[in-house]
Amino acid sequence: MLILRIITALFIFSNLSYADDMLVYEKEAKAAIKELAISLKKSLKTVLKGSGPIAAVEYCNIAALDITDRVSLDKGITLKRTSLKVRNIANVASSWEKNILNKFEKRKVLGESIGTIDYQEVYLDNNNKPFFRYMKAMPTGEVCLTCHGSNIKKPLQIIINELYPEDKAYGFKIGDIRGAFAIQIPLDN
C-alpha cells in the first residue's frame, strides 16, 4: 500500500511540474507575440500616418518578416504569422497550422471571443526533439481593413498585386480571424 501511495504522489507531482512548465512556455510565447504585435503595429501606424497606405504596404513587404525574424532570434524561438488567406507566400500555413486555424474558425462560430482563442501542445519533431507549439488567433482590426478589407482603393490594390502576386489576404471584416501567431519553443530534455 505504501508503494502505491508513493507512486501516486510521484505521478501527481510530475503532472504538477508539467503543468507549471506549460505555463512558463505559454507566458514566453505570449510575451513574444506581444513584442512582435507592438513592433509591427507601431511601425505600420507610423508609416501609414506619415506616408499613407501605399508606403505602408511597401514597408510591410520589406520589414514585416525582418521584424518577425528579429523577435524570433532575440527570444530563441521560431515565430511567424500565418493565415488561411496569406498575402506573403513566406507566411503560408503548415498542415498543422491550417488544421488549428480551421479549429479557430469553428470556435469563433460557436461564439468564443477571438481574443481568447489559442492552442498549445508539446510535440516531437522528426528527430524526436521536443517542442512547445502555441498558436494565438489574430483579430481583424480597423487598421487592417485599409489593405485587407473588401474596398481596397485602386492605386493601393495595384501595388499589392505587384508586390504580392499570389495575394489571398483580402475581403476581411471587423470580427474576422485575420490569422494567427504561431510559435515553436525548443524544450530542454
HELIX and SHEET records of a PDB file:
HELIX    1   1 LEU A    2  SER A   51  1                                  50    
HELIX    2   2 PRO A   53  LYS A   75  1                                  23    
HELIX    3   3 ILE A   89  ASN A   91  5                                   3    
HELIX    4   4 SER A   95  VAL A  109  1                                  15    
HELIX    5   5 ILE A  114  THR A  116  5                                   3    
HELIX    6   6 GLU A  142  CYS A  144  5                                   3    
HELIX    7   7 LEU A  145  HIS A  148  1                                   4    
HELIX    8   8 LYS A  154  LEU A  163  1                                  10    
SHEET    1   A 4 THR A  78  THR A  82  0                                        
SHEET    2   A 4 ILE A 177  PRO A 186 -1                                        
SHEET    3   A 4 PRO A 130  PRO A 139 -1                                        
SHEET    4   A 4 ASP A 118  LEU A 124 -1                                        
END                                                                             
